[in-house]
Amino acid sequence: MRELPRKLFHLSGLIFHPIALVLADYRRPFFLALLLAITLFEALRLRGRLRLPGRLSALLREGELRRPTGTFYYLWGVGLSFLLFPLREALCGLWVLALGDGISGLFGRGPLHHLAFFALSLGVLLSFGLPFGEKTLLLAGLLTLLEALPFPDDNLTLPLATALGVRILSSLSG
């Protein structure tokens, strides 16, 4: 259960939902500042000029000691979604990443993981008002495929792909 703290950390990203709602028109400057801050933080960490506290450094995977962390990609994916897309689409991308990727990771990396991710993604898409049907099922399937790819980092791509997919499907519906 070494992954449990990482997945709980994944779910903690949902704090950006109320933050985005409270900030309203100021959400874009907030997310731009967040992206600049995390980029500076990672640059300093990777150059050895900044160390993570013990509990946080314990969450790092071996490969993250010498390359950007999943948190870096997570914040860039979420931040860019809020910068580039309307609120509803960005929030949907946040939820797919935080809930879908967070919870499905508790099922390992096999077929059950992919099924859980698909079901959770579909649930998020439906909860954000997409109609149940072939197009929404296709989008959930494409997101599942994207999440399964080893590269690029799904923390970056999932919120952006979700927001784009919701935007496209919403424009087709009305």
RAFENWO-V187879 format. One record per residue. N is the residue number from 0. RES is the residue in one small letter. SS is DSSP state (H for helix, E for strand, - for the rest). PHI is phi in whole degrees, -180 to 180 (999 if undefined). D_FIRST is the distance of its C-alpha to the first C-alpha in whole Angstrom. Layout:
# RAFENWO-V187879
n: {N:N}
res: {RES:RES}
ss: {SS:SS}
phi: {PHI:PHI}
d_first: {D_FIRST:D_FIRST}
This chain:
# RAFENWO-V187879
n: {0:1:2:3:4:5:6:7:8:9:10:11:12:13:14:15:16:17:18:19:20:21:22:23:24:25:26:27:28:29:30:31:32:33:34:35:36:37:38:39:40:41:42:43:44:45:46:47:48:49:50:51:52:53:54:55:56:57:58:59:60:61:62:63:64:65:66:67:68:69:70:71:72:73:74:75:76:77:78:79:80:81:82:83:84:85:86:87:88:89:90:91:92:93:94:95:96:97:98:99:100:101:102:103:104:105:106:107:108:109:110:111:112:113:114:115:116:117:118:119:120:121:122:123:124:125:126:127:128:129:130:131:132:133:134:135:136:137:138:139:140:141:142:143:144:145:146:147:148:149:150:151:152:153:154:155:156:157:158:159:160:161:162:163:164:165:166:167:168:169:170:171:172:173}
res: {m:r:e:l:p:r:k:l:f:h:l:s:g:l:i:f:h:p:i:a:l:v:l:a:d:y:r:r:p:f:f:l:a:l:l:l:a:i:t:l:f:e:a:l:r:l:r:g:r:l:r:l:p:g:r:l:s:a:l:l:r:e:g:e:l:r:r:p:t:g:t:f:y:y:l:w:g:v:g:l:s:f:l:l:f:p:l:r:e:a:l:c:g:l:w:v:l:a:l:g:d:g:i:s:g:l:f:g:r:g:p:l:h:h:l:a:f:f:a:l:s:l:g:v:l:l:s:f:g:l:p:f:g:e:k:t:l:l:l:a:g:l:l:t:l:l:e:a:l:p:f:p:d:d:n:l:t:l:p:l:a:t:a:l:g:v:r:i:l:s:s:l:s:g}
ss: {-:-:-:H:H:H:H:H:H:H:H:H:-:-:H:H:H:H:H:H:H:H:H:H:H:H:H:H:H:H:H:H:H:H:H:H:H:H:H:H:H:H:H:H:H:H:-:-:-:-:-:-:-:H:H:H:H:-:-:-:-:H:H:H:H:-:-:-:-:H:H:H:H:H:H:H:H:H:H:H:H:H:H:H:-:-:H:H:H:H:H:H:H:H:H:H:H:H:H:H:H:H:H:H:H:H:H:-:-:-:H:H:H:H:H:H:H:H:H:H:H:H:H:H:H:H:H:-:-:-:-:-:-:H:H:H:H:H:H:H:H:H:H:H:H:H:H:H:-:-:-:-:-:H:H:H:H:H:H:H:H:H:H:H:H:H:H:H:H:H:H:H:H:-}
phi: {999:-61:-81:-56:-61:-66:-72:-65:-63:-57:-65:-64:-62:-64:-61:-70:-63:-65:-61:-63:-68:-67:-72:48:-68:-96:-66:-66:-61:-61:-70:-64:-63:-62:-65:-64:-66:-68:-67:-64:-57:-66:-61:-67:-64:-69:-89:80:-94:-146:-119:-77:-59:-49:-65:-74:-66:-67:-80:-72:-82:-52:-68:-80:-71:-119:-142:-57:-79:-60:-63:-58:-68:-58:-68:-68:-64:-68:-61:-63:-60:-72:-79:-100:-123:-61:-54:-58:-66:-64:-64:-62:-62:-60:-66:-63:-67:-69:-83:-63:-72:-65:-76:-63:-64:-74:-97:82:-121:-95:-58:-64:-59:-66:-64:-63:-62:-58:-63:-67:-63:-61:-60:-66:-58:-67:-69:-94:94:-73:-76:-70:173:-58:-67:-70:-63:-63:-61:-61:-66:-65:-64:-65:-63:-61:-66:-79:-68:-73:-152:-76:-60:-67:-64:-84:-81:-62:-65:-70:-65:-64:-60:-64:-62:-64:-62:-64:-65:-67:-73:-75:-80:-169}
d_first: {0:4:5:5:8:10:10:12:14:15:16:18:20:22:24:26:27:29:30:32:34:35:36:38:40:39:35:36:37:34:32:34:34:30:30:33:31:28:30:31:28:27:30:30:27:27:31:29:31:28:25:22:21:19:16:16:17:13:12:14:14:16:19:19:21:24:24:23:20:18:19:23:23:21:24:27:26:26:29:31:31:32:35:36:35:37:34:33:32:30:29:28:26:24:23:22:20:18:18:18:16:13:13:13:11:8:10:10:13:16:19:16:15:19:20:18:19:22:22:21:23:26:25:25:29:30:30:31:34:34:36:34:36:36:36:33:31:32:30:27:27:28:25:23:25:25:21:20:23:21:24:25:22:21:21:24:26:24:26:29:29:28:31:33:33:33:36:38:37:39:42:42:42:45}
